[in-house]
Amino acid sequence: MSDFCPLIKKKCKEHGCKFFIQVYGKDPQTGIDINGWDCAITWLPTLLIEGSQQTRQTGAAIESFRNEVVKTQSLIDTTGAQVEQIEEQASDSPPLIVKS
């Protein structure tokens, strides 16, 4: 980490600065564990990459869910059409007379 802060144009205040944050987790590019303190500005590229990966994963999950909904709706439509055919056939047949 460089000691120079581009925001205040002086030596970094480290823990005295609101931008000095701790990040822990996995590096989105290498998968290596991260647990360190640094300027939020320095962490931005890593956090942006992680955010992009999460957005892609969310998009893939939504697409998968959409495909399942389309399949289910198709099944419902097919079943509904079959029920309508059966109802039409039943209405075209002469009424059933039951003698007792």
N, C-alpha and C positions, 0 to 999 in steps of 0.2 A: 504494500500500500504506500502510496506517495504521501508525504506529509503536507503537501500544498493543497489547500481547499480552493477550488475555482469559484465557489459561491461567495466566500468572504475575502478572498484574495490574500489569505494569511495561512499560517500553520494550522493544520486540522485540530479541532478541539476534542476530537474523538467522543468519549462518553458525555461530554458537555454539550454535544450538538444533537438536535432532534433528528438529523438525517443519519446519524450513526446508529445502525440497526444490526441485530443479529438475525442471520438466516440459517436455518437448519433443515435438512432434508436430503434429497438426492439431486446431483447435478443432472439437468435434463439432457445433456449431451453425452456425458460419460457414464452416468449411473453411480458415480462415486459419492459417498456420503459427504455432506457439507455441514459444517457447524462453525460459523465464524462471524466475527464482527467486521463491518466495513461501512463505508458511505453508501447510502441508498442509491446515489447516482452510479456508483460502481456496480451495484447489484442489478441495475436496470436491464442490461442485456440478458442476463441469466433468467430473471423473472419474466421478461417478455417472451423468451423462448418457451419457458414452462407454460405460460398462459396460452400461447399458440398451440402447444401440444394438447392441453386440456380442451381447448375449443375444438380441435380436430376430433378428439375422442368423443366429445359430446355430440358433434355432428354425425359421427358414425353410429352412435347409439340411437339418435333420433331417426336416422335413415333405416336402421334395422327395425325399430319399432313401427315406423311407417309401413314397411314391407309386410310386417305381421298383420297390421290393421287392414291393409289392402287384401291380403289372403283371406282373412276372416270375413270381411265384407263381401268378397266374392262368393264365399261359401253360403253366407246368409242370403244373398241375392238368388243363388241357384236353388236353395231350399225353398225360398219364398215363391219362386216361379213354379216349382214342382207342386207346392201346396195349392196354388191357383189353378193348375191343370186338374188336379184331383177334385177341387171344388166345382170346376166347370163340368167335368165328366159326371159328377154326382147330380148336378142340377139338370143335366140333359137326360138322365135316366128317368124312367117312369117311377113314380113313388112306390115304395115298398109297402104292400098291404099285408098286414098281419091279421090272420083270422084266429079267433079264440074259440 
